[in-house]
Amino acid sequence: MRDALIELIVEGQLREGTRLPTEQALAEALPLSLGTVQKALRDLVESGELYRRRRLGTFVAAGDHRREITTPAFRFLRPDGSRVRMVFIRLMKRERVGAERPGGWSEALGHCEAGYVRLVRQDRIDGAFDCHTEIYLRADQAEALLEAPVEAFEHESVLPLLQARTRMVVDHADNRVRLVRLPRAVARAIAPDAEQPASGLRLETFYCHQDGTVVAWQVMHIPANDYSLSLHTELR
């Protein structure tokens, strides 16, 4: 609900000064509990998207409501060349992967007795399309992310979050892009209306220390669209 309201505000369907229905009215109109509605509105008031006037209600605040998610290794550009600032991140899964379970993550990050942290996200880019993102990190370096509140992942990409919570320093990124047929499960999630099998991009990002040691491995599947990708190497 929080992201849907922001999207309506950004698209101009809810203009500055618009008064929202009461919490009770929203709860009755939506398949959500009153507590959920109250929390969503409270979060939006705290982040500045909305403001409240005593006895008058909740209103859309002034200002630029496009949220810029920091992605130092790459960014999306709109068809007109302007930079995308509205990205909604939804954390779908967070888990520990045991060291006994090998995969691309162990090849990228090296063997780790403590296992690995796996994050699965759905990233909505500019309200135009969704991407499916998987991120793997060594548990001996990123275990703090297993306990971080879900809300922390909705407003930040993993690198700044990792650096803030573990003091880990990342020097550069290695981006690798190729055209692929989207995995069936991914295509169902992010491109359900596309003709099967759907094609898209697989963007692998290896976040590295100065000595080349990989700190995090991210795999993003991107459906066909008319946006561009701008890739970066140095992150300092």
WOGINOR-V476527 format. One line per field, one symbol per residue. ss: DSSP state (~ for helix, > for strand, _ for the rest). phi: phi as a letter, one per 40 degrees, with the letter a starting at -180 (. if undefined). A space follows every 50 residues. Layout:
ss = ???
phi = ???
//
This chain:
ss = _~~~~~~~~~________>___~~~~~~~____~~~~~~~~~~~~~~__> >>>___>>>>_____________>>>>_____>___>>>>>>>>>>>___ ___~~~~~~______>>>>>>>>>>___>>>>>>>>>>~~~~~~~~___~ ~~~~___~~~~~~~~~_____>>>>>>>>>>__~~~~~~~________>> >>>>>>>>_____>>>>>>>>>>____>>>>__>__
phi = .dcccccccccgcbcdgcccdcdccccccbcbcccccccccccccccgcb abbdgbhbbccchcccccccbdcaacbcdcgcccbbbbbbccaaacbccc bcadccccbgcbccgbbbbbbbbccggbabbbbbbbbcccbbccccbccd dcccbacccccccccbgcbbcabbcbbacbccddcccccbacccccccba bbbbbbcbcccgcccabbbbcbcdabcbbbbbbcbc
//
